[in-house]
Amino acid sequence: MTDTAAVFLGGSCDPTTWRRDIAIPLLSAHGVTYYNPQVDEWSPELVETEANAKAEARVLLFVIDGQTRAIASMLEAAEYIGDGRTVVLVIQDMPDGTEVDGHAVTGRELKDLNRARAYLRDIAERHGVTVHGTVEGAVLAATAL
């Protein structure tokens, strides 16, 4: 990866492994640089580094998966879509009973989190942003931009 990465890997973090398992190998195979904000040891200094990476990236890839609540990531993706940035988006609903931080997500909480995902899909659609169902599809779309 160079100082200015073509793709910022935003979205769902721990316990997800989509960056390591899918996005990074595909981007590397296509010769596309990336910034991965998911690190083993986070420190406050990384806030500025991450903000600069987002500002300089050509494409902002956001994966909103079904394993995490992803509330902050959904807000962030909506902000960048509204700002007219080039956003490539994956949105996956949370299945009933998904365990997050030792808590099963069900009932009203599940309904609210999936409603937020539906609202983000609507924002994306209204701004001409394609919503992908898979990380693979989104990464391949990002490599073409």
N, C-alpha and C positions, 0 to 999 in steps of 0.2 A: 504494500500500500504506500502511496506517496502522500505528501503533505496535503494536497488537495485531492480528495477522493471523488470519483464520479458518482458513487451511490452511497447514501447514508442508510444504514440498516436500523431503522426505527421500529418501535412497536413492542409487542409482548416480550418480556424477559423471563427470568427465573420462574419456573423450572424448564422453560422451553429450550430447545436445542436447534431450532430451525436455521439459525445463522450458521452454526458450525457444521451441521449435517447437510444442509441443502444450499443456502444462499452463497456462502463463501466458496465452496467447491465449484458451483456453476459460474459465479462471477470470475473466479480465477481462470477457469477453463476458457472463458471468452475474453480474457485479458482486460477485464474491467476492474478498476480500482474501487475500493470501498472503505468506509469507516465503520467499525464495529464498536458501539458504545458499551456492549456487555463485557465487563472485565471481571476478573477474579477478585481484585482488590480495588474497591472504589475509594476515591478520595475527593475532597471538595475542589481540588485543582482541576479535576476532570470536567466540572460544570462549564468552564470557559472553553476548554478544548472541544467538548461536545457541541457547544453553541456555535463555535467557529466552523466545525465540520458540517453542521446542518446548513449554515449560511452559505458555505462555499460549494456544497454538493450540487451536481447537475440534476440528480434524481433523488427524491426522498422515498425510500421503500418502507412502507409501514405494514407490518403484519399484526393483525388483531386476531389472535387465535382463540380457540375454544377452551384452552387450559388455564387462562388467567382472566382476571377481571378487566384489565387493560384500560381502565378509565382514563388515566393520564394520557396514554397513547392515543385513545380515540379523540380526546380534546386537542392534542397536538396535531394529529392528522387533519382534523377539521380546520384548525387555524391555518395550516399550510395550504390546504385546498382553497380556502377563502382568500388567501394572499396571492393565489394564482401561481404557486410554485408547481413544478413538475412532480406530482405524487403518483406513485404506483402503490396500489392498495390491495391487501388481502383481508377479507373479513369472514370469520368463521363463528357461527353461533356457539354458545356454551351448551353442552348437553346437560340435561337434568341430572343432578347429583355430582357434578364435577367437583372434585376436592381441591380447594384452594386454601393454603395455610392451615391444613387440618380441619377445614370446615366444608361440609357438603353444601353446594350452592343449589338451592331449590326454591320453590314457591315464588313469592314476590321479588326476592332478590334476583333470581334467575330471569324472571319476566322483565325486570328493570334493566338488567345488563344486556339482554337480547334486544330490548326496545332501543337502547342506546346504539347498538350495532345497526339496527334497522334505520335509525335516524342518520347515522354516518353514511350508510349506503345511499340514502336519499340525497344527502349533501353532495356526495361524490357524483351521483347521476346528474344532479342539477348543474354541476360545474364541468361535466364532460369527462370525468375521471372514471376509467374502467375499474370495476371491482372484480378481482380475481378470486377464485375459490381455492387455489392452491399456491403454495410458496413457489413451486417450480414455475408455474405459469407467470407469476408476477416477476420473478427474477429474469426469466427470458424476455419478458416485455421491457424490463428495465435495461437489459443489455442492448436493446434495439433503439434506445433513445439517445 
